[in-house]
């Protein structure tokens, strides 16, 4: 009589010592230099924490050529900054603290208290968000404040150009300037 067929290959005989698996060889990551980066975002941006709208915008930013679509690229940079900051603050359970701070600063600036409905509907402006981040580096840095602060300062410096790309119909921004802005603020 023949034995029944096996469903898995037999185990190799044990020699007393367990054999170590050979180390996995990985190829080094080759990143594009800034001089060759044509898109708003490089293709190697980590997307693990991106979902929903943030993920959609990151995918778009990886496809938009900042030299061919200068204003669209700058608008994407600004959108990414605002949305990703809000998303980060929500994940870190700091969004309410940020809006409370921004409401307080807004009330001081206008000299009156907002109604309950106004507070509920309040959405901070880019300037208010930048002010909050600048004054509360310890909230958002998670140990990397010294590394991110220079990029935040550069973003603040370029805020008027980013606003012009969206809001001012006659302001012209050269594609080289757009790429420079992208390169300076990208670490944020």
Backbone torsions as a table, in degrees:
resi	resn	phi	psi	omega
1	UNK	NA	142.1	178.8
2	UNK	-91.2	142.8	178.1
3	UNK	-69.7	155.6	179.0
4	UNK	-66.6	149.7	179.7
5	UNK	-64.6	146.6	179.1
6	UNK	-83.2	148.6	179.3
7	UNK	-94.8	-17.1	176.7
8	UNK	-137.6	154.6	-179.2
9	UNK	-65.6	151.6	-179.9
10	UNK	-68.3	152.3	177.6
11	UNK	-71.4	143.5	176.4
12	UNK	-69.1	152.7	179.9
13	UNK	-63.5	140.1	-179.6
14	UNK	-80.1	137.3	179.7
15	UNK	-102.5	12.9	179.6
16	UNK	95.7	-34.8	179.1
17	UNK	-109.5	140.3	176.9
18	UNK	-78.6	138.5	179.6
19	UNK	-84.0	133.7	178.2
20	UNK	-80.3	138.3	176.5
21	UNK	-67.9	146.3	179.9
22	UNK	-67.8	143.9	-178.0
23	UNK	-64.4	142.3	179.3
24	UNK	-77.2	127.4	-179.8
25	UNK	-94.9	122.4	178.9
26	UNK	-111.9	145.3	177.8
27	UNK	-77.6	146.2	178.4
28	UNK	-67.4	148.5	177.5
29	UNK	-77.1	128.1	177.6
30	UNK	-110.1	113.2	-178.8
31	UNK	-95.4	145.4	176.9
32	UNK	-70.5	144.1	177.2
33	UNK	-74.7	159.4	-179.9
34	UNK	-60.0	-31.4	-178.7
35	UNK	-66.3	-27.1	-178.4
36	UNK	-99.3	-2.2	-176.9
37	UNK	-82.8	110.1	-178.6
38	UNK	-95.5	-19.2	-172.9
39	UNK	-94.7	162.7	-179.2
40	UNK	-59.7	-44.4	177.2
41	UNK	-122.5	146.0	174.8
42	UNK	-70.8	157.6	-176.5
43	UNK	-69.5	-16.8	-176.2
44	UNK	-93.8	15.3	176.9
45	UNK	-60.9	132.7	-179.8
46	UNK	-73.1	123.9	-176.3
47	UNK	-105.7	8.6	-175.1
48	UNK	-56.4	-38.6	-177.3
49	UNK	-95.5	1.9	-179.8
50	UNK	-88.2	136.2	174.1
51	UNK	-154.5	162.6	177.6
52	UNK	58.6	-132.5	-176.4
53	UNK	-61.5	-39.4	179.9
54	UNK	-60.4	-46.0	-179.9
55	UNK	-62.6	-41.8	178.4
56	UNK	-60.6	-44.6	-178.7
57	UNK	-68.6	-38.1	176.9
58	UNK	-61.6	-44.2	178.3
59	UNK	-61.4	-42.4	177.9
60	UNK	-63.1	-42.6	-178.0
61	UNK	-66.0	-25.0	176.6
62	UNK	-76.8	-12.8	-177.2
63	UNK	-109.2	-19.4	-175.6
64	UNK	-83.8	121.1	178.7
65	UNK	-78.7	114.9	-174.8
66	UNK	-69.4	-21.1	177.8
67	UNK	-80.7	-34.5	179.5
68	UNK	-87.3	-29.0	-176.6
69	UNK	-127.5	65.4	-173.2
70	UNK	-57.3	-51.9	-175.2
71	UNK	-70.1	-39.2	176.3
72	UNK	-62.5	-42.1	178.4
73	UNK	-61.7	-44.6	178.6
74	UNK	-66.5	-39.2	177.3
75	UNK	-63.0	-40.2	177.3
76	UNK	-63.1	-41.1	177.9
77	UNK	-59.6	-46.3	-179.8
78	UNK	-64.5	-45.3	178.1
79	UNK	-59.0	-46.5	179.7
80	UNK	-58.2	-45.6	-178.4
81	UNK	-59.2	-52.1	-177.1
82	UNK	-63.8	-46.0	-176.1
83	UNK	-71.4	-42.1	-179.5
84	UNK	-67.5	-38.5	176.2
85	UNK	-60.8	-46.9	178.9
86	UNK	-62.2	-44.8	179.6
87	UNK	-60.3	-43.8	178.5
88	UNK	-61.3	-47.0	-179.0
89	UNK	-63.8	-35.6	176.4
90	UNK	-65.7	-47.2	-179.6
91	UNK	-61.9	-33.1	-179.0
92	UNK	-89.3	4.2	-179.4
93	UNK	59.5	40.3	179.5
94	UNK	-118.5	0.2	-175.9
95	UNK	-63.4	-43.5	-179.6
96	UNK	-62.3	-41.9	177.9
97	UNK	-61.7	-39.7	179.2
98	UNK	-65.3	-47.3	-178.7
99	UNK	-66.7	-36.5	177.5
100	UNK	-61.3	-44.3	178.2
101	UNK	-62.5	-46.8	-177.9
102	UNK	-64.5	-38.7	176.9
103	UNK	-63.0	-45.1	179.7
104	UNK	-60.0	-45.1	178.9
105	UNK	-66.0	-38.7	178.6
106	UNK	-64.3	-43.4	179.0
107	UNK	-63.0	-39.5	176.6
108	UNK	-62.4	-42.4	-177.1
109	UNK	-66.7	-37.5	-177.6
110	UNK	-93.4	-10.7	176.9
111	UNK	75.3	21.4	175.9
112	UNK	-151.8	160.7	-179.1
113	UNK	-88.4	137.2	177.4
114	UNK	-74.3	150.7	175.7
115	UNK	-73.6	168.7	178.7
116	UNK	-59.8	-41.0	178.9
117	UNK	-66.3	-40.6	178.3
118	UNK	-64.5	-39.7	177.8
119	UNK	-64.1	-40.8	-178.9
120	UNK	-64.5	-38.4	-177.5
121	UNK	-90.4	-2.0	-174.8
122	UNK	-63.5	130.8	173.1
123	UNK	-126.7	121.0	-177.1
124	UNK	-64.8	145.7	175.6
125	UNK	-77.9	170.0	176.9
126	UNK	-60.1	-41.5	179.9
127	UNK	-62.4	-41.9	179.4
128	UNK	-66.8	-40.8	177.9
129	UNK	-62.8	-45.0	178.4
130	UNK	-61.8	-41.2	178.6
131	UNK	-61.8	-45.0	178.4
132	UNK	-60.2	-49.7	-178.4
133	UNK	-60.5	-40.2	-179.7
134	UNK	-64.9	-39.5	-177.4
135	UNK	-83.4	-15.6	-175.6
136	UNK	-128.1	48.3	-179.0
137	UNK	-55.6	-36.6	-178.2
138	UNK	-63.2	-26.3	179.6
139	UNK	-71.0	-39.5	-171.8
140	UNK	-105.9	-10.5	-173.2
141	UNK	-76.5	-34.5	-175.9
142	UNK	47.6	44.2	178.2
143	UNK	90.6	-2.5	-177.3
144	UNK	-117.3	19.2	-176.4
145	UNK	-57.3	-41.6	-179.1
146	UNK	-65.9	-27.7	179.3
147	UNK	-81.4	-36.5	-175.7
148	UNK	-88.1	-24.8	-176.3
149	UNK	-57.3	-44.0	178.4
150	UNK	-60.4	-37.3	178.0
151	UNK	-69.0	-37.1	176.5
152	UNK	-62.2	-43.5	178.5
153	UNK	-62.1	-39.1	178.0
154	UNK	-68.4	-36.9	176.9
155	UNK	-61.8	-44.4	178.5
156	UNK	-60.6	-39.2	179.7
157	UNK	-63.0	-35.8	-177.2
158	UNK	-93.7	3.5	-176.9
159	UNK	-55.6	-42.5	-177.8
160	UNK	-65.9	-35.7	176.8
161	UNK	-68.3	-39.7	177.9
162	UNK	-65.0	-39.7	176.1
163	UNK	-65.2	-40.8	180.0
164	UNK	-62.0	-37.8	179.8
165	UNK	-59.6	-31.1	-176.3
166	UNK	-96.8	-42.8	-166.7
167	UNK	-104.6	-17.8	-173.6
168	UNK	-111.0	112.3	-172.6
169	UNK	-68.6	-21.4	-176.1
170	UNK	-107.7	-4.3	179.7
171	UNK	-77.5	123.9	-179.3
172	UNK	-101.6	132.9	177.9
173	UNK	-124.2	123.0	-179.4
174	UNK	-70.5	150.7	-178.6
175	UNK	-63.4	-32.7	177.2
176	UNK	-63.8	-39.4	178.5
177	UNK	-65.3	-40.4	178.7
178	UNK	-62.1	-42.6	178.9
179	UNK	-65.4	-37.3	177.8
180	UNK	-64.0	-45.3	177.8
181	UNK	-59.2	-47.6	179.0
182	UNK	-56.6	-47.2	-178.3
183	UNK	-63.1	-35.6	-178.0
184	UNK	-77.2	-34.0	-175.2
185	UNK	-98.7	-10.3	-174.1
186	UNK	-55.3	-38.1	179.5
187	UNK	-58.1	-26.7	177.7
188	UNK	-68.6	NA	NA
